């Protein structure tokens, strides 16, 4: 059973939006059981989800949905069910992981501005696919080393003005990033040393951090580091997420199972 620290951890992030049970489960398996052959025993999964304040019936519904969607598979090992990602679930998790677990960007990263002859949804889709983000009508920013699509006029980026840096930010997510930043700051101040948390506690903590970060960072393309404001809430969240995940490293599934049994 999770320790007395678990309720405080859950409370710090529970007020944020997007806490759908099936999505929490995707975050958990993506963080803890992404490897080939990794599986979480049913009783251990039940303890983790209970610590996340998920009711047993909601846990069952989420498992059923993810099995039907082809994300999870369940097999019996004696009297215990073991749950794991399907090949599709592993592929999708692996595809998202580089963005979720990327280190904070270098704010001195060189960038370039690409100007296109036409605008519109088709042009934007082409530029996004090439690694560029829109910052003005027919204008897109990307890392210096990325080759833009044919027909673009490219200018090397210099010291970017504040308005251009703000244009590179996902403004629709500003309130969400601000709320996450406040929650992470409170969490960082309240958390005990790593040694005070069990492996089960750490699994719960990491699930919540990864989940709340994942649901925002995957909604928008990454901006070149040279266009990121150091006081942007999304960048400050990235710093804290990176620090907290390093402070509380991922335990092995065997360690989580042992902590569950000890409780």
C-alpha positions, 0 to 999 in steps of 0.5 A, spaced: 500 500 500 502 507 498 505 510 504 502 516 507 505 521 502 501 518 496 495 522 498 499 529 498 502 527 491 495 526 488 492 532 491 497 536 488 495 534 481 488 532 482 485 539 481 488 539 474 484 537 468 484 531 463 485 526 469 481 521 465 482 514 468 484 510 461 489 516 459 492 515 466 493 508 465 496 510 458 501 514 462 502 509 467 504 503 462 508 508 458 512 510 463 513 503 467 511 498 462 513 500 455 519 494 454 517 488 451 515 483 456 513 488 461 507 487 465 503 489 471 500 484 475 492 486 476 493 487 484 499 492 483 495 495 478 489 496 482 493 499 488 496 504 483 490 506 481 487 506 488 492 511 490 490 515 484 483 516 487 480 511 482 475 507 484 475 499 482 469 500 477 472 505 473 479 501 473 475 496 470 472 500 465 478 503 463 482 496 462 476 494 458 476 500 453 484 500 452 483 492 451 478 494 446 482 499 443 488 495 442 492 498 447 493 493 452 492 486 453 491 481 459 493 474 460 492 470 466 498 467 470 495 462 475 489 466 479 492 473 477 491 477 471 497 480 468 496 487 463 501 489 458 501 494 452 500 491 445 505 491 440 501 497 437 501 500 444 508 500 445 509 503 438 505 509 440 508 510 447 515 509 444 513 514 438 511 519 444 517 518 449 522 522 445 518 528 446 515 527 453 522 525 456 526 530 452 531 534 456 529 542 456 531 545 450 538 549 449 535 557 449 541 558 445 539 553 439 540 556 432 534 557 428 531 560 422 525 563 419 522 560 413 517 564 408 512 561 404 509 564 397 502 561 400 499 560 406 493 556 408 492 549 412 495 545 406 502 550 407 501 549 415 501 542 415 507 541 410 511 546 414 509 542 421 511 536 418 518 538 416 519 541 423 517 548 422 512 552 427 507 558 424 509 564 427 506 569 422 502 569 416 506 565 411 512 565 416 515 559 420 520 558 424 525 552 425 531 549 428 537 552 423 539 545 421 532 543 418 531 543 411 525 547 409 520 544 403 522 547 396 520 554 395 521 557 401 525 563 402 530 562 409 533 567 413 538 565 419 535 567 426 538 572 430 536 575 437 529 574 437 524 580 439 519 578 445 513 578 440 516 573 436 518 569 442 511 569 444 508 568 437 512 561 437 508 559 444 501 555 444 497 561 447 491 556 447 495 552 453 498 558 457 493 557 462 494 550 463 501 551 463 501 556 468 496 551 472 501 545 471 507 550 473 504 552 480 502 545 481 509 542 480 512 548 484 508 546 490 509 538 489 517 540 489 516 543 495 512 538 499 516 532 496 520 528 501 527 525 499 527 519 495 528 514 500 522 516 504 518 514 498 516 506 496 517 504 489 509 504 489 509 511 491 514 513 486 510 509 480 504 513 482 508 520 483 511 519 476 505 517 473 501 523 475 507 528 473 508 524 466 500 524 465 499 532 466 506 533 462 504 529 456 497 531 455 500 538 454 506 537 451 503 533 445 498 538 443 503 542 440 510 542 436 516 544 439 519 551 438 526 552 436 530 553 443 532 560 441 525 562 440 523 560 447 522 565 453 526 563 459 520 565 463 515 562 459 510 557 463 511 551 459 519 552 459 519 552 466 514 546 467 519 542 462 525 544 467 521 542 473 518 535 470 525 534 468 528 535 475 523 531 478 523 525 474 531 525 475 530 526 482 525 520 483 528 515 478 523 509 475 523 503 479 523 496 476 516 493 476 519 487 481 521 493 486 513 496 485 511 489 486 515 488 492 512 494 495 505 492 493 506 486 497 509 489 503 503 493 504 
